[in-house]
């Protein structure tokens, strides 16, 4: 038995070119309950059920809620915002920790070790792992649940891998909203793992309370890592893989970073950034890292910097969304849609200078 339906993102008035074939599998004789439930439920989102599901920390409902707000479909936007509005009073009670570093620094291994240790201390941990999207296929591997196998199976953890979809700054477009949903679900430690592309990963700084930069020793010139830029955004530098034959090199790298930090401006007012070592394999240094984060929260909360930073971040988020909305509205204008491919063709064949084409496009009337 087959049934032809259009996917929910198909444009209105589209023809059969968007149709898909849904094949219904045979139901097991041993089961008296029908399992054919998915096709229509996705289209008709029950906000009340999602809100209650997230508040009760139902991980399946939390995943559905994040999927809803990540949707680029216009029909999902209002429902997603209504969901956030209802859950907003239940958010804000976590410590938000951004974790970045070069590929190969062991971020995923560290997060699993760190997350399991935190759960042992009674915390509930959510991990928002951002994977790079291919510039060619636009796809992502999203393999963090595989890399964090032990953590992903724990009842007090939640791991959500998301593609960055070309968004600069090492994060996904809806990471901020995902943080709020995880907090509403009762997760009191939120870990955001960035894609790990180097010194361009600065956007995550604007959405977390504490920014951890992970480095490794013995991989080349250690002074490469001692540069202004991302290192000035870090509240803590962790030299990972301090085990086995690499312990001495890791300790030396830590000293070099600490020496360099004396000459750099610290990321947070009244907080001195320092470097420490750890091993995600044997767990050494994990407790010390958490104590540093706790001291950071206590210190910045007393001074008011903790609350001030979150307020500033909300304002920055507001301005960012305005810019995105204006740009989206611009491209949706019918005149712009007509002129854009014509101007692109003129540019490609060298008939029109790029700057002149841009000026002509901006002068189009709706």
MOBEL-V618333 format. One record per pair of residues at least 24 apart in sequence whose C-alpha atoms are under 6 Angstrom apart, sorted by the first residue. I is the first residue (numbers start at 1). GAP is how many residues later the second one is. Records with the same first field share a line. If there is no record, write none. Layout:
I->GAP, GAP
This chain:
54->131
55->129, 130
57->128
66->112
70->104
90->94
91->89, 92, 93
94->94, 95
95->94
96->94, 112, 113
97->94, 111, 113, 114
98->93, 94, 110, 113, 114
99->93, 94, 113
100->94, 96, 113
101->95, 112, 113
102->94, 95, 96
103->93
105->110, 111
110->170
112->36, 39
113->167
124->32, 33, 63, 64
125->32, 62, 64
126->31, 32, 33, 61, 64
127->32, 63, 64, 65
128->32, 33, 64
129->32, 63, 64
130->31, 32, 33, 34, 41, 64, 65
131->32, 33, 64
132->31, 32, 63
133->30, 31, 32
169->31, 32, 33, 34
170->24, 25, 31
199->31
206->107
211->24
212->24, 25
213->24
214->24, 25
215->24
216->24
217->32, 33, 36
232->35
233->34
234->33
235->38
236->37, 38, 39
237->38
238->37, 38, 39
239->38
240->37, 38, 39
241->38
242->36, 37
243->36
335->31
